[in-house]
Amino acid sequence: TFFLYGTFFYNAAYGSFQLFLALSHNSIWYYSIAAYYTLLAIMRFSLIRYSNSHVAGEDMFEELQRFRFCGRMLLFLTAALAAVTFYRTVDNSEILHSGATSVALAIFTVCSFAFSIINIVRYKKFNSPLLYAAKLISFASALASMLSLETAIIGHFADKLSDAAYRAINSANSFIVLTVIAYIGLFMLTKGNEGLKKLSLEKSDSEINISSKADDISDEANEK
């Protein structure tokens, strides 16, 4: 739980930093990134609240429902971010940052990937869809931070790049990042549905077995 709180506050801090950049540059792009990270932070917080009152892996049905919901939200957020990314690429808008801002974005990105790797290793031993969702969201968050870093880095070389090259780099990086994040969301949605279906079948089989045993006991009692 402590580590979940740590990644939540880190996520919220990064979202606040993106909002600061949005206000500084009056940029729709950074407003979108800030909104993206705010909603990711809300998703993390909902997982934290649940984990505070439940043992990980105790209620698989509830955890799978939350796992599936996080997948749906991730797909929705990625689709919205893809639309803004497309607008940015077509508009070909350039955002220039100071060296300090670029370094800060680089540090945030590296730390995001470090946190996500620690999450993957830390929660690997737990059979909990809730914790699995937390580490996948952490990885998706790290991937999304690459979009802001790429914008900052390319901005420093904007005067040396043609419009076509600028668009090509933006498009390629955005396509790769958003495709991987969308795959994560689709994976969560699919696995959540499969897990819930499996639990429903097991519950149905269990009820049939109990009913069958009850009938057998009743028949034995009638024979006596």
Secondary structure as UniProt FT lines:
FT   HELIX           2..25
FT   HELIX           28..53
FT   TURN            56..57
FT   HELIX           60..91
FT   HELIX           99..122
FT   TURN            123..125
FT   HELIX           129..156
FT   HELIX           158..160
FT   HELIX           163..223
//
